[in-house]
Amino acid sequence: MNAEWSPQSWRSKPIEQAPVYPDMAALAAAEAELATFPPLVFAGEARTLKA
């Protein structure tokens, strides 16, 4: 597993299933809006799952 994770690191992964987005501006707007929301799971909660 890559220790250098970032919210954009998924873009460096190989494409296995590629959806077609007809409106790239709408996609970018949706990604920008999602980036403003709090995380679904906080880091501390995820760490407790490893224990």
mmCIF file as Biopython writes it, N, C-alpha, C and O atoms, coordinates in Angstrom:
data_model
#
loop_
_atom_site.group_PDB
_atom_site.id
_atom_site.type_symbol
_atom_site.label_atom_id
_atom_site.label_alt_id
_atom_site.label_comp_id
_atom_site.label_asym_id
_atom_site.label_entity_id
_atom_site.label_seq_id
_atom_site.pdbx_PDB_ins_code
_atom_site.Cartn_x
_atom_site.Cartn_y
_atom_site.Cartn_z
_atom_site.occupancy
_atom_site.B_iso_or_equiv
_atom_site.auth_seq_id
_atom_site.auth_asym_id
_atom_site.pdbx_PDB_model_num
ATOM 1   N N  . MET A ? 1  ? 0.846   -1.175 0.000   1.0 0.0 1  A 1 
ATOM 2   C CA . MET A ? 1  ? 0.000   0.000  0.000   1.0 0.0 1  A 1 
ATOM 3   C C  . MET A ? 1  ? 0.891   1.239  0.000   1.0 0.0 1  A 1 
ATOM 4   O O  . MET A ? 1  ? 1.930   1.272  0.661   1.0 0.0 1  A 1 
ATOM 5   N N  . ASN A ? 2  ? 0.477   2.239  -0.739  1.0 0.0 2  A 1 
ATOM 6   C CA . ASN A ? 2  ? 1.252   3.468  -0.859  1.0 0.0 2  A 1 
ATOM 7   C C  . ASN A ? 2  ? 1.063   4.335  0.387   1.0 0.0 2  A 1 
ATOM 8   O O  . ASN A ? 2  ? -0.061  4.707  0.723   1.0 0.0 2  A 1 
ATOM 9   N N  . ALA A ? 3  ? 2.156   4.653  1.065   1.0 0.0 3  A 1 
ATOM 10  C CA . ALA A ? 3  ? 2.097   5.490  2.262   1.0 0.0 3  A 1 
ATOM 11  C C  . ALA A ? 3  ? 1.893   6.957  1.914   1.0 0.0 3  A 1 
ATOM 12  O O  . ALA A ? 3  ? 1.529   7.751  2.781   1.0 0.0 3  A 1 
ATOM 13  N N  . GLU A ? 4  ? 2.118   7.324  0.676   1.0 0.0 4  A 1 
ATOM 14  C CA . GLU A ? 4  ? 1.990   8.723  0.248   1.0 0.0 4  A 1 
ATOM 15  C C  . GLU A ? 4  ? 0.612   8.975  -0.350  1.0 0.0 4  A 1 
ATOM 16  O O  . GLU A ? 4  ? 0.503   9.457  -1.478  1.0 0.0 4  A 1 
ATOM 17  N N  . TRP A ? 5  ? -0.444  8.651  0.398   1.0 0.0 5  A 1 
ATOM 18  C CA . TRP A ? 5  ? -1.795  8.839  -0.095  1.0 0.0 5  A 1 
ATOM 19  C C  . TRP A ? 5  ? -2.155  10.318 -0.089  1.0 0.0 5  A 1 
ATOM 20  O O  . TRP A ? 5  ? -1.711  11.073 0.776   1.0 0.0 5  A 1 
ATOM 21  N N  . SER A ? 6  ? -2.955  10.720 -1.053  1.0 0.0 6  A 1 
ATOM 22  C CA . SER A ? 6  ? -3.536  12.057 -1.072  1.0 0.0 6  A 1 
ATOM 23  C C  . SER A ? 6  ? -4.899  11.941 -1.742  1.0 0.0 6  A 1 
ATOM 24  O O  . SER A ? 6  ? -5.169  10.943 -2.410  1.0 0.0 6  A 1 
ATOM 25  N N  . PRO A ? 7  ? -5.759  12.935 -1.579  1.0 0.0 7  A 1 
ATOM 26  C CA . PRO A ? 7  ? -7.070  12.853 -2.216  1.0 0.0 7  A 1 
ATOM 27  C C  . PRO A ? 7  ? -7.006  12.706 -3.743  1.0 0.0 7  A 1 
ATOM 28  O O  . PRO A ? 7  ? -7.955  12.220 -4.358  1.0 0.0 7  A 1 
ATOM 29  N N  . GLN A ? 8  ? -5.900  13.122 -4.347  1.0 0.0 8  A 1 
ATOM 30  C CA . GLN A ? 8  ? -5.769  13.014 -5.801  1.0 0.0 8  A 1 
ATOM 31  C C  . GLN A ? 8  ? -4.982  11.779 -6.233  1.0 0.0 8  A 1 
ATOM 32  O O  . GLN A ? 8  ? -4.854  11.530 -7.432  1.0 0.0 8  A 1 
ATOM 33  N N  . SER A ? 9  ? -4.455  11.003 -5.294  1.0 0.0 9  A 1 
ATOM 34  C CA . SER A ? 9  ? -3.579  9.883  -5.658  1.0 0.0 9  A 1 
ATOM 35  C C  . SER A ? 9  ? -4.297  8.792  -6.443  1.0 0.0 9  A 1 
ATOM 36  O O  . SER A ? 9  ? -3.646  8.005  -7.130  1.0 0.0 9  A 1 
ATOM 37  N N  . TRP A ? 10 ? -5.612  8.728  -6.357  1.0 0.0 10 A 1 
ATOM 38  C CA . TRP A ? 10 ? -6.344  7.715  -7.113  1.0 0.0 10 A 1 
ATOM 39  C C  . TRP A ? 10 ? -6.154  7.897  -8.613  1.0 0.0 10 A 1 
ATOM 40  O O  . TRP A ? 10 ? -6.297  6.941  -9.376  1.0 0.0 10 A 1 
ATOM 41  N N  . ARG A ? 11 ? -5.837  9.105  -9.041  1.0 0.0 11 A 1 
ATOM 42  C CA . ARG A ? 11 ? -5.659  9.355  -10.473 1.0 0.0 11 A 1 
ATOM 43  C C  . ARG A ? 11 ? -4.425  8.652  -11.040 1.0 0.0 11 A 1 
ATOM 44  O O  . ARG A ? 11 ? -4.322  8.483  -12.255 1.0 0.0 11 A 1 
ATOM 45  N N  . SER A ? 12 ? -3.490  8.239  -10.185 1.0 0.0 12 A 1 
ATOM 46  C CA . SER A ? 12 ? -2.284  7.558  -10.666 1.0 0.0 12 A 1 
ATOM 47  C C  . SER A ? 12 ? -2.481  6.046  -10.777 1.0 0.0 12 A 1 
ATOM 48  O O  . SER A ? 12 ? -1.585  5.347  -11.251 1.0 0.0 12 A 1 
ATOM 49  N N  . LYS A ? 13 ? -3.617  5.538  -10.358 1.0 0.0 13 A 1 
ATOM 50  C CA . LYS A ? 13 ? -3.893  4.097  -10.411 1.0 0.0 13 A 1 
ATOM 51  C C  . LYS A ? 13 ? -4.287  3.691  -11.830 1.0 0.0 13 A 1 
ATOM 52  O O  . LYS A ? 13 ? -4.796  4.514  -12.591 1.0 0.0 13 A 1 
ATOM 53  N N  . PRO A ? 14 ? -4.052  2.414  -12.192 1.0 0.0 14 A 1 
ATOM 54  C CA . PRO A ? 14 ? -4.464  1.961  -13.526 1.0 0.0 14 A 1 
ATOM 55  C C  . PRO A ? 14 ? -5.988  1.987  -13.658 1.0 0.0 14 A 1 
ATOM 56  O O  . PRO A ? 14 ? -6.710  1.693  -12.705 1.0 0.0 14 A 1 
ATOM 57  N N  . ILE A ? 15 ? -6.453  2.336  -14.829 1.0 0.0 15 A 1 
ATOM 58  C CA . ILE A ? 15 ? -7.891  2.422  -15.079 1.0 0.0 15 A 1 
ATOM 59  C C  . ILE A ? 15 ? -8.414  1.030  -15.412 1.0 0.0 15 A 1 
ATOM 60  O O  . ILE A ? 15 ? -7.994  0.427  -16.400 1.0 0.0 15 A 1 
ATOM 61  N N  . GLU A ? 16 ? -9.330  0.520  -14.590 1.0 0.0 16 A 1 
ATOM 62  C CA . GLU A ? 16 ? -9.929  -0.794 -14.811 1.0 0.0 16 A 1 
ATOM 63  C C  . GLU A ? 16 ? -11.331 -0.656 -15.408 1.0 0.0 16 A 1 
ATOM 64  O O  . GLU A ? 16 ? -11.710 -1.426 -16.289 1.0 0.0 16 A 1 
ATOM 65  N N  . GLN A ? 17 ? -12.081 0.305  -14.937 1.0 0.0 17 A 1 
ATOM 66  C CA . GLN A ? 17 ? -13.425 0.569  -15.444 1.0 0.0 17 A 1 
ATOM 67  C C  . GLN A ? 17 ? -13.514 2.077  -15.656 1.0 0.0 17 A 1 
ATOM 68  O O  . GLN A ? 17 ? -13.454 2.847  -14.697 1.0 0.0 17 A 1 
ATOM 69  N N  . ALA A ? 18 ? -13.655 2.489  -16.887 1.0 0.0 18 A 1 
ATOM 70  C CA . ALA A ? 18 ? -13.610 3.916  -17.199 1.0 0.0 18 A 1 
ATOM 71  C C  . ALA A ? 18 ? -14.985 4.436  -17.613 1.0 0.0 18 A 1 
ATOM 72  O O  . ALA A ? 18 ? -15.432 4.184  -18.732 1.0 0.0 18 A 1 
ATOM 73  N N  . PRO A ? 19 ? -15.660 5.163  -16.712 1.0 0.0 19 A 1 
ATOM 74  C CA . PRO A ? 19 ? -16.921 5.779  -17.112 1.0 0.0 19 A 1 
ATOM 75  C C  . PRO A ? 19 ? -16.657 6.923  -18.085 1.0 0.0 19 A 1 
ATOM 76  O O  . PRO A ? 19 ? -15.573 7.506  -18.097 1.0 0.0 19 A 1 
ATOM 77  N N  . VAL A ? 20 ? -17.641 7.228  -18.881 1.0 0.0 20 A 1 
ATOM 78  C CA . VAL A ? 20 ? -17.537 8.338  -19.826 1.0 0.0 20 A 1 
ATOM 79  C C  . VAL A ? 20 ? -18.331 9.509  -19.253 1.0 0.0 20 A 1 
ATOM 80  O O  . VAL A ? 20 ? -19.534 9.397  -19.014 1.0 0.0 20 A 1 
ATOM 81  N N  . TYR A ? 21 ? -17.655 10.621 -19.038 1.0 0.0 21 A 1 
ATOM 82  C CA . TYR A ? 21 ? -18.304 11.821 -18.529 1.0 0.0 21 A 1 
ATOM 83  C C  . TYR A ? 21 ? -18.450 12.804 -19.685 1.0 0.0 21 A 1 
ATOM 84  O O  . TYR A ? 21 ? -17.459 13.383 -20.130 1.0 0.0 21 A 1 
ATOM 85  N N  . PRO A ? 22 ? -19.668 13.001 -20.176 1.0 0.0 22 A 1 
ATOM 86  C CA . PRO A ? 22 ? -19.849 13.878 -21.331 1.0 0.0 22 A 1 
ATOM 87  C C  . PRO A ? 22 ? -19.589 15.354 -21.025 1.0 0.0 22 A 1 
ATOM 88  O O  . PRO A ? 22 ? -19.299 16.133 -21.934 1.0 0.0 22 A 1 
ATOM 89  N N  . ASP A ? 23 ? -19.690 15.738 -19.762 1.0 0.0 23 A 1 
ATOM 90  C CA . ASP A ? 23 ? -19.493 17.143 -19.398 1.0 0.0 23 A 1 
ATOM 91  C C  . ASP A ? 23 ? -18.371 17.226 -18.360 1.0 0.0 23 A 1 
ATOM 92  O O  . ASP A ? 23 ? -18.617 17.107 -17.160 1.0 0.0 23 A 1 
ATOM 93  N N  . MET A ? 24 ? -17.151 17.430 -18.827 1.0 0.0 24 A 1 
ATOM 94  C CA . MET A ? 24 ? -15.990 17.467 -17.934 1.0 0.0 24 A 1 
ATOM 95  C C  . MET A ? 24 ? -16.050 18.653 -16.969 1.0 0.0 24 A 1 
ATOM 96  O O  . MET A ? 24 ? -15.520 18.573 -15.861 1.0 0.0 24 A 1 
ATOM 97  N N  . ALA A ? 25 ? -16.684 19.742 -17.378 1.0 0.0 25 A 1 
ATOM 98  C CA . ALA A ? 25 ? -16.823 20.892 -16.479 1.0 0.0 25 A 1 
ATOM 99  C C  . ALA A ? 25 ? -17.736 20.537 -15.309 1.0 0.0 25 A 1 
ATOM 100 O O  . ALA A ? 25 ? -17.466 20.922 -14.171 1.0 0.0 25 A 1 
ATOM 101 N N  . ALA A ? 26 ? -18.806 19.812 -15.581 1.0 0.0 26 A 1 
ATOM 102 C CA . ALA A ? 26 ? -19.709 19.380 -14.510 1.0 0.0 26 A 1 
ATOM 103 C C  . ALA A ? 26 ? -19.000 18.401 -13.578 1.0 0.0 26 A 1 
ATOM 104 O O  . ALA A ? 26 ? -19.195 18.449 -12.364 1.0 0.0 26 A 1 
ATOM 105 N N  . LEU A ? 27 ? -18.185 17.522 -14.134 1.0 0.0 27 A 1 
ATOM 106 C CA . LEU A ? 27 ? -17.405 16.590 -13.318 1.0 0.0 27 A 1 
ATOM 107 C C  . LEU A ? 27 ? -16.453 17.355 -12.403 1.0 0.0 27 A 1 
ATOM 108 O O  . LEU A ? 27 ? -16.371 17.067 -11.209 1.0 0.0 27 A 1 
ATOM 109 N N  . ALA A ? 28 ? -15.744 18.315 -12.953 1.0 0.0 28 A 1 
ATOM 110 C CA . ALA A ? 28 ? -14.806 19.115 -12.158 1.0 0.0 28 A 1 
ATOM 111 C C  . ALA A ? 28 ? -15.547 19.880 -11.059 1.0 0.0 28 A 1 
ATOM 112 O O  . ALA A ? 28 ? -15.050 19.996 -9.939  1.0 0.0 28 A 1 
ATOM 113 N N  . ALA A ? 29 ? -16.721 20.394 -11.378 1.0 0.0 29 A 1 
ATOM 114 C CA . ALA A ? 29 ? -17.505 21.126 -10.380 1.0 0.0 29 A 1 
ATOM 115 C C  . ALA A ? 29 ? -17.961 20.190 -9.263  1.0 0.0 29 A 1 
ATOM 116 O O  . ALA A ? 29 ? -17.932 20.564 -8.091  1.0 0.0 29 A 1 
ATOM 117 N N  . ALA A ? 30 ? -18.379 18.988 -9.617  1.0 0.0 30 A 1 
ATOM 118 C CA . ALA A ? 30 ? -18.803 18.016 -8.608  1.0 0.0 30 A 1 
ATOM 119 C C  . ALA A ? 30 ? -17.632 17.611 -7.719  1.0 0.0 30 A 1 
ATOM 120 O O  . ALA A ? 30 ? -17.784 17.510 -6.501  1.0 0.0 30 A 1 
ATOM 121 N N  . GLU A ? 31 ? -16.463 17.379 -8.318  1.0 0.0 31 A 1 
ATOM 122 C CA . GLU A ? 31 ? -15.273 17.026 -7.528  1.0 0.0 31 A 1 
ATOM 123 C C  . GLU A ? 31 ? -14.883 18.171 -6.596  1.0 0.0 31 A 1 
ATOM 124 O O  . GLU A ? 31 ? -14.503 17.936 -5.449  1.0 0.0 31 A 1 
ATOM 125 N N  . ALA A ? 32 ? -14.976 19.396 -7.081  1.0 0.0 32 A 1 
ATOM 126 C CA . ALA A ? 32 ? -14.634 20.554 -6.254  1.0 0.0 32 A 1 
ATOM 127 C C  . ALA A ? 32 ? -15.610 20.684 -5.081  1.0 0.0 32 A 1 
ATOM 128 O O  . ALA A ? 32 ? -15.200 21.000 -3.964  1.0 0.0 32 A 1 
ATOM 129 N N  . GLU A ? 33 ? -16.890 20.443 -5.332  1.0 0.0 33 A 1 
ATOM 130 C CA . GLU A ? 33 ? -17.876 20.514 -4.255  1.0 0.0 33 A 1 
ATOM 131 C C  . GLU A ? 33 ? -17.638 19.409 -3.227  1.0 0.0 33 A 1 
ATOM 132 O O  . GLU A ? 33 ? -17.690 19.661 -2.024  1.0 0.0 33 A 1 
ATOM 133 N N  . LEU A ? 34 ? -17.379 18.190 -3.693  1.0 0.0 34 A 1 
ATOM 134 C CA . LEU A ? 34 ? -17.112 17.083 -2.770  1.0 0.0 34 A 1 
ATOM 135 C C  . LEU A ? 34 ? -15.884 17.348 -1.910  1.0 0.0 34 A 1 
ATOM 136 O O  . LEU A ? 34 ? -15.835 16.936 -0.750  1.0 0.0 34 A 1 
ATOM 137 N N  . ALA A ? 35 ? -14.897 18.030 -2.470  1.0 0.0 35 A 1 
ATOM 138 C CA . ALA A ? 35 ? -13.666 18.326 -1.729  1.0 0.0 35 A 1 
ATOM 139 C C  . ALA A ? 35 ? -13.915 19.273 -0.555  1.0 0.0 35 A 1 
ATOM 140 O O  . ALA A ? 35 ? -13.086 19.358 0.351   1.0 0.0 35 A 1 
ATOM 141 N N  . THR A ? 36 ? -15.041 19.984 -0.557  1.0 0.0 36 A 1 
ATOM 142 C CA . THR A ? 36 ? -15.341 20.916 0.531   1.0 0.0 36 A 1 
ATOM 143 C C  . THR A ? 36 ? -16.029 20.242 1.712   1.0 0.0 36 A 1 
ATOM 144 O O  . THR A ? 36 ? -16.125 20.834 2.787   1.0 0.0 36 A 1 
ATOM 145 N N  . PHE A ? 37 ? -16.509 19.014 1.532   1.0 0.0 37 A 1 
ATOM 146 C CA . PHE A ? 37 ? -17.237 18.317 2.590   1.0 0.0 37 A 1 
ATOM 147 C C  . PHE A ? 37 ? -16.275 17.659 3.578   1.0 0.0 37 A 1 
ATOM 148 O O  . PHE A ? 37 ? -15.140 17.343 3.223   1.0 0.0 37 A 1 
ATOM 149 N N  . PRO A ? 38 ? -16.724 17.453 4.807   1.0 0.0 38 A 1 
ATOM 150 C CA . PRO A ? 38 ? -15.871 16.746 5.776   1.0 0.0 38 A 1 
ATOM 151 C C  . PRO A ? 38 ? -15.741 15.277 5.380   1.0 0.0 38 A 1 
ATOM 152 O O  . PRO A ? 38 ? -16.546 14.774 4.597   1.0 0.0 38 A 1 
ATOM 153 N N  . PRO A ? 39 ? -14.740 14.591 5.912   1.0 0.0 39 A 1 
ATOM 154 C CA . PRO A ? 39 ? -14.562 13.180 5.566   1.0 0.0 39 A 1 
ATOM 155 C C  . PRO A ? 39 ? -15.724 12.332 6.085   1.0 0.0 39 A 1 
ATOM 156 O O  . PRO A ? 39 ? -16.365 12.681 7.076   1.0 0.0 39 A 1 
ATOM 157 N N  . LEU A ? 40 ? -15.983 11.226 5.408   1.0 0.0 40 A 1 
ATOM 158 C CA . LEU A ? 40 ? -17.013 10.297 5.876   1.0 0.0 40 A 1 
ATOM 159 C C  . LEU A ? 40 ? -16.545 9.557  7.125   1.0 0.0 40 A 1 
ATOM 160 O O  . LEU A ? 40 ? -17.338 9.255  8.017   1.0 0.0 40 A 1 
ATOM 161 N N  . VAL A ? 41 ? -15.261 9.275  7.175   1.0 0.0 41 A 1 
ATOM 162 C CA . VAL A ? 41 ? -14.647 8.594  8.319   1.0 0.0 41 A 1 
ATOM 163 C C  . VAL A ? 41 ? -13.404 9.389  8.702   1.0 0.0 41 A 1 
ATOM 164 O O  . VAL A ? 41 ? -12.588 9.727  7.845   1.0 0.0 41 A 1 
ATOM 165 N N  . PHE A ? 42 ? -13.265 9.682  9.966   1.0 0.0 42 A 1 
ATOM 166 C CA . PHE A ? 42 ? -12.098 10.425 10.427  1.0 0.0 42 A 1 
ATOM 167 C C  . PHE A ? 42 ? -10.909 9.489  10.619  1.0 0.0 42 A 1 
ATOM 168 O O  . PHE A ? 42 ? -11.086 8.290  10.832  1.0 0.0 42 A 1 
ATOM 169 N N  . ALA A ? 43 ? -9.715  10.031 10.545  1.0 0.0 43 A 1 
ATOM 170 C CA . ALA A ? 43 ? -8.488  9.234  10.627  1.0 0.0 43 A 1 
ATOM 171 C C  . ALA A ? 43 ? -8.438  8.406  11.905  1.0 0.0 43 A 1 
ATOM 172 O O  . ALA A ? 43 ? -8.050  7.239  11.867  1.0 0.0 43 A 1 
ATOM 173 N N  . GLY A ? 44 ? -8.819  8.982  13.017  1.0 0.0 44 A 1 
ATOM 174 C CA . GLY A ? 44 ? -8.800  8.249  14.286  1.0 0.0 44 A 1 
ATOM 175 C C  . GLY A ? 44 ? -9.729  7.051  14.269  1.0 0.0 44 A 1 
ATOM 176 O O  . GLY A ? 44 ? -9.403  6.006  14.832  1.0 0.0 44 A 1 
ATOM 177 N N  . GLU A ? 45 ? -10.881 7.189  13.630  1.0 0.0 45 A 1 
ATOM 178 C CA . GLU A ? 45 ? -11.817 6.069  13.518  1.0 0.0 45 A 1 
ATOM 179 C C  . GLU A ? 45 ? -11.228 4.957  12.657  1.0 0.0 45 A 1 
ATOM 180 O O  . GLU A ? 45 ? -11.386 3.776  12.968  1.0 0.0 45 A 1 
ATOM 181 N N  . ALA A ? 46 ? -10.559 5.330  11.593  1.0 0.0 46 A 1 
ATOM 182 C CA . ALA A ? 46 ? -9.935  4.329  10.723  1.0 0.0 46 A 1 
ATOM 183 C C  . ALA A ? 46 ? -8.806  3.615  11.452  1.0 0.0 46 A 1 
ATOM 184 O O  . ALA A ? 46 ? -8.631  2.406  11.294  1.0 0.0 46 A 1 
ATOM 185 N N  . ARG A ? 47 ? -8.043  4.347  12.242  1.0 0.0 47 A 1 
ATOM 186 C CA . ARG A ? 47 ? -6.939  3.723  12.992  1.0 0.0 47 A 1 
ATOM 187 C C  . ARG A ? 47 ? -7.448  2.691  13.986  1.0 0.0 47 A 1 
ATOM 188 O O  . ARG A ? 47 ? -6.780  1.682  14.214  1.0 0.0 47 A 1 
ATOM 189 N N  . THR A ? 48 ? -8.611  2.917  14.583  1.0 0.0 48 A 1 
ATOM 190 C CA . THR A ? 48 ? -9.141  1.937  15.540  1.0 0.0 48 A 1 
ATOM 191 C C  . THR A ? 48 ? -9.499  0.630  14.852  1.0 0.0 48 A 1 
ATOM 192 O O  . THR A ? 48 ? -9.516  -0.417 15.499  1.0 0.0 48 A 1 
ATOM 193 N N  . LEU A ? 49 ? -9.783  0.665  13.570  1.0 0.0 49 A 1 
ATOM 194 C CA . LEU A ? 49 ? -10.099 -0.560 12.836  1.0 0.0 49 A 1 
ATOM 195 C C  . LEU A ? 49 ? -8.862  -1.413 12.614  1.0 0.0 49 A 1 
ATOM 196 O O  . LEU A ? 49 ? -8.975  -2.624 12.428  1.0 0.0 49 A 1 
ATOM 197 N N  . LYS A ? 50 ? -7.680  -0.800 12.630  1.0 0.0 50 A 1 
ATOM 198 C CA . LYS A ? 50 ? -6.430  -1.541 12.439  1.0 0.0 50 A 1 
ATOM 199 C C  . LYS A ? 50 ? -6.024  -2.287 13.701  1.0 0.0 50 A 1 
ATOM 200 O O  . LYS A ? 50 ? -5.301  -3.281 13.628  1.0 0.0 50 A 1 
ATOM 201 N N  . ALA A ? 51 ? -6.477  -1.820 14.849  1.0 0.0 51 A 1 
ATOM 202 C CA . ALA A ? 51 ? -6.059  -2.419 16.127  1.0 0.0 51 A 1 
ATOM 203 C C  . ALA A ? 51 ? -6.678  -3.787 16.339  1.0 0.0 51 A 1 
ATOM 204 O O  . ALA A ? 51 ? -6.429  -4.425 17.362  1.0 0.0 51 A 1 
#
